[in-house]
Amino acid sequence: MRQWLDRESALPAEQERLLRFLKLAEEAGEVAQAVIGATGQNPRKGRSHTWDDVQAELCDVIVTAMVALRTLTPEARQVFEGHLRRIADRVPGAAVR
């Protein structure tokens, strides 16, 4: 996905990288919007989303974060796995396979 985005972008690499980080914030905002919609917290809109919508938006955040990480480093997998191991080391009973 990152390679496709790189090919399609007409922006300088540094600007593209910064925009990918901002895209992550946009996706997180869509999670918040879906939660508000799933709980009916906006009286004007009511229940505009489902918890399935929230799940889908969370998946978009994960994918967008991984694209941003891969944009930052070619060792994205190793960086992510190492980070998961450090988290697991702090959580009793957690294991990373």
C-alpha positions in Angstrom: 0.0 0.0 0.0 2.8 2.4 0.8 4.4 1.8 -2.5 1.2 2.5 -4.3 0.6 5.7 -2.3 4.2 6.8 -3.1 3.7 6.2 -6.8 0.4 8.2 -6.8 1.7 11.1 -4.9 3.0 14.2 -6.7 4.3 15.7 -3.4 7.9 15.9 -2.2 8.7 12.9 0.1 9.0 15.0 3.3 5.6 16.6 2.7 4.0 13.2 1.9 5.4 11.8 5.1 4.0 14.6 7.2 0.6 14.2 5.5 0.6 10.5 6.3 1.0 11.3 10.0 -1.9 13.8 9.8 -4.0 11.1 8.0 -3.6 9.0 11.2 -5.1 11.8 13.2 -8.0 12.1 10.7 -8.7 8.3 11.0 -8.6 8.5 14.8 -11.2 11.3 14.6 -13.4 9.0 12.5 -13.2 6.4 15.3 -14.5 9.1 17.7 -17.2 10.1 15.3 -18.3 6.4 15.0 -18.4 5.9 18.8 -20.5 9.1 19.2 -22.8 7.8 16.5 -23.0 4.3 17.9 -23.9 5.6 21.4 -26.3 8.3 20.0 -24.5 11.1 21.8 -25.3 13.6 19.1 -29.0 14.4 19.6 -29.3 15.9 16.1 -28.0 12.7 14.4 -29.1 10.0 16.9 -27.6 6.6 16.4 -25.9 7.2 13.1 -23.3 4.4 13.4 -23.0 0.8 14.7 -20.3 -0.9 16.7 -19.3 -2.6 13.4 -18.6 0.8 12.1 -16.4 1.5 15.1 -14.5 -1.8 14.4 -14.0 -0.8 10.8 -12.7 2.6 11.7 -10.3 1.1 14.3 -9.0 -1.1 11.5 -8.5 1.9 9.3 -6.4 3.5 12.1 -4.2 0.4 12.4 -3.6 0.2 8.6 -2.9 4.0 8.4 -0.5 3.8 11.3 1.4 0.9 9.7 1.6 2.8 6.4 2.9 5.8 8.3 5.4 3.6 10.2 6.6 2.0 6.9 6.9 5.5 5.4 9.2 6.4 8.3 11.4 3.2 8.3 11.9 0.2 6.0 12.2 -1.9 9.2 8.6 -1.2 10.2 7.9 -4.9 10.9 10.9 -5.2 13.2 10.1 -1.8 14.9 6.5 -2.9 15.5 7.4 -6.4 16.8 10.0 -5.0 19.1 7.6 -2.5 20.5 5.0 -5.2 21.1 7.6 -7.3 23.0 8.4 -4.3 25.2 4.7 -3.8 25.9 4.2 -7.5 26.6 7.2 -7.4 29.1 5.3 -4.8 31.1 2.0 -6.7 31.2 1.8 -9.7 33.5 0.8 -12.8 31.6 1.0 -11.2 28.2 2.8 -13.0 25.4 3.9 -12.0 21.9 4.2 -14.8 19.4 
